[in-house]
Amino acid sequence: MTEELKQEIGNLGISKDNILFDEPMANHTTFKVGGPAECYIKINDIQDLRKILKFAKDKNIAITVLGNGSNVLVLDKGIKGIVLNIRLNKIEMVNLDGKFFATIGAGVKISIFGHLLLKNELTGFEELSGIPGTIGGAVRMNAGAHGKEFKDIVNFVTCMDYDGNIKQFENAEMEFAYRSSMLKDKKYIVLEVGMQFQKGNEEEIRSKMEEYATYRKEKQPIEYPSAGSTFKRGDDFITAKLIDEAGLKGYHIGGAEVSTKHAGFIINKGNATAKDILELIEYVKKTVEEKFNKKIELEIEIMGEN
């Protein structure tokens, strides 16, 4: 990015503290890998988002949208253009005749929202409360855990298109599917999400949340950097089971390793590069196909240049 462009971005009226140039993406992803973003901007309000989208369109600069960086692999050469880190953190809760409606900013962390619901004795989110990431990212990919997905609790999603127009989509318009929604193919940025909950018992909610948290701690390698579950579940097979049966647990390339705790996770065992992780992903896919004649697909998204 030229110095002239950097200066123009700096003059858009966005807080200088929210604009970082040549920023290592390893600092902003749960995998702890990734080269620099040419420009990394923290978005705290909708007007800043509009300004940046207009500027990027006028200057023909690529836009990449990021939440908590928990479901992505950023490649070693980093990301060209502007990375928008969505930090819209508004939470509004309304009780209408015993029905509890929440409007949640896309940048709200799932864990924080889960604990807010617990505090307010609202049930319906316990299964999802341990998912790492933000509300916006989770809705975009229809994240799920313990038999529940975001599609099960979303009423509406308010988005901005790349021209700065705001549009609200009802649940049925979101085209939710397994780890997918229409947002994966269409250029919209999630601003906020509407959900509905019921009054529950605080101790029961807490007990469920603790049960799911314990399960995650025991079954998943949360002690190491990763992007969560690396591969999607198959239509007629459990991907982690096939990887395990292929003898790949503990297999590593450089600092990247197939977790010995859960074969569906590739972890950064220490100083892994994105190249290490990518090569290991391809090796796992190739081995499983050769041994079982099954093609496995990535759940994580790959961003940037190798």
N, C-alpha and C positions, 0 to 999 in steps of 0.2 A: 504494500500500500504506500502510495507516494506521501511525502511530507505535506504536500498541498491538501490532499484528501484528509489526512489526519487533522490538519488545522481546521478544515471546514467542518468536520465532525465535532471538533472541540468548540466550534462557534454556534452549534445548534441550540444552545440554551439548556443542555442537559448537564447536570452536576458533573464536574470534572472527576470527582471521586468515583463515579459510576462508569467511567470510560477507561479501558486498559488496552494498550497496544502491544502486539507481540507477546500476548499472555499465554503462558504454558497451560495447555488444557489438562495436563496431569493434575493441576491444582483444583480442577473443577469436575472431575469424573471419579466415580467410585472404584474404577479399575486402577486409578492412579497412573495412567499412561496417557500419551498423546502430545503431539507437537503443539506449536503456538497457534493461537488464533490471531489473524492480522489485527482484528479489532474485536474486543469483548466488551459488551455494554450490559450493565445491570438495569433492567427495566422495572421501575417502581410505580409508574403510573401510565395510564392509557395515552395521555398526550405525548409523552416521550416516545412511546411506541409508534404513534402516528408520524411524528417528525422523522424518525429513523427510517420507517418504511418508505416515506415519500422521497427522502434523500437517496436511499438505496435504489429506488426505481429510477429517479432522475439521472443517477450516475452509473446505472447498470451494475450495481454491486450485489453479489450473491448474499443471501440471508440464510443463516442457520439458527434454528430455535432450540433452546436447551432449557430443561428444568433443573433437576437436581443432579443430572449426569449419571443416573444410576442404571440406565438400561442401554448404554452406548459404549462403543469402542471408537475412540478418536485415533486416527492413524498418525504415524510418527512425523510426517511432514506438516501436520497441523491442518488448519482450516482457513481457506482463502475467504476474503470478504468480512462480513460482520456476523458475529455470534451474539444472539440476543438471549440473555439469561433472564427468564420471566420470573419476577419476584412480586407479583400482585398478591398481596396478603390479606385482603379484606375478608372478614367472616361476619355474616349477618344471620341471626337465628330468630325465627318468628313462630309464635304459638297461635294457631288459628283453630279454636274450638277443639283443642286436644291433639291437633295434627301439627307436627313440628317440621318446619321448612327451613333449610339452610341454604344460603348462597355463599359459595366458597371461592376465593381467588385462586387462579391457576397455580400461583407460586407457593401456596400453603403446603407445608410438609404433611404427608399422610399421618405420620406418628403424632404430630402436634394436634391435628384435627381429631384423631382418635381419642386422645386424652381429654380434649375439650368436650367431646360427646360423653365420655365417662363422667366427667365433672357435672354435666347436666343431666345425667341418668337417662341418656338416649341410646337405644339399641338398634342394631341393624348394620353396624360397621365393624364389629369385632373381628371377623375373619380377615378383613382387609387392613386392619390397623397396623400390622407389622411390615407391610410392604414398603421398602425403601423408595423414596422418590416424592414427587409432588402430585397434587390433585390433577393438574393439567396434563402432565405426562402420562399419568395412570389412565385417564379417560381416553387420551389419544390412542393408547395401545390396548384399551380394555383390559387392564391388569386384573389379576385374580389370585385368590388363594383359598384353600380349604373349601372348595366347592362354590365359592361366590365370586362374581365378577362385578366390575363397576357398572356394567350395563343393567345389573339387577337393581341398582339404587339411584341411578341418574334420572332426573326429570327433564332437565334441559341443559344445554351447553351454549354459552354465549361466546362468540368468536369474532375476531377481526380478520378480514381478508387483507391481502397485500396492498390494496388500494386505500386502506384505512376505514373501510365500511364495516359496521357492526351488524352481525346477524345472529339470531337465536335459533337453535335447532332443538326440536323435541327429541325425545329418546328414539322414537321410531325412525327419525330422519338420519340418525347417526350411523346407521348400517353397522351396528356392533356385530362382531364375530370373534372367534377365538383369537385373542391377542391382536385385535385389529378393529379399526373403525374407518369411516370415510375420511377422517383427518389424515390418514397415512398417505392418501393419494391426492387430496385436494389442499390447496394452499390457504389454510386458515390457522390462526393462532388462537388457542384457547385463552379467554379472559377470565371467565368464571363459570362455575358449575352449580346447578340447583339440585338438591337432593331432599328426600323426605324421610323422617325417622319417627319412631314410636317411643313413648315413655317406657322405661324398663327399670329393673332393679339394679342399683349400683353394684352390689356385691356380686350378682350374677354376671354383669358386664365385665367387671374387673377379673373375675375368675376365668371367664372365656378368653379375655385378652392375655392373661398370664399363661393360660394353657397353650395358646397359639405361639406366644413368644418363646416358651420353653421348647416347643416342638421345633421351631426355627433354629434355636440355639443348638439343639441336639442333632438335628438332621442336616443342617446347612453350614457351610464353612464360612460363617460370618466373621471369623477372626482374621480372614485374609481379604485383601481388596479383590473385588470381582464386580461384574455387572449384573449380578443376580443369576437367575437361570439362563444359561447360554443358549440352549436349544428348545424349540417348541416340542410339545407332546405330539406324537404321531397319531394318525387317524385310527390305526389298529394296533398300535404298539406304544410302550413306554420307553421313550428315548434313553433316559438314564439307565434303564435296565439293559438295553442293548449295548450301550457303551461299557457298562460293567462286565457284561458277558463277553465282550470283545477283549477283555483283559487290559483295558486302557486306564483304569484307576491308577493314579500316581505317575502316569506317563507325562513326560515334560519335554518342552523345547525351550532352551534358555531359562528364563525366570517364570515361564507360564507352565501351569500344571493342571491336569485333570484331577479334580479334588478326590482325595481318598475317602472323604466323608460322604460326598454326593457326586456321582459321576456326571450329572447334568450341569455341573458348575465347572467352568475354567477359572482358575484363580491366579493372581499375581503373587507368586511365592516369594518374590523379592527382586527388584530391579528388572522386571520384565519389560520388554518393549512391545509396542503394538504389533510389530512384525512377528515376535515370538508367539503372541496370542493368535494372530491370524493364521500362522503356519500350523499351530496346534489344532485350531478349528478345522482347517482343511484336512489335516491328517485324520482327525476323528471322523469327519464326514466320509472320507474315502474308505477308511477301515470298516466302518459300519456297513457301508454299501457293499463292499467286497464280501464281507462275512455273512450278511443277512439279506442282501438285495433290498435294502430299505434306504430311501433318501431321507436324510434329516435336514431340518430347516432351522435357521437362526431365529432366536427370539429377540436378541439384541440388535441394535442398529449400528451400522458402521458409518462413520463420518470422517470427512477429510481426505487427505492425499497420502499415499504410501511412498 
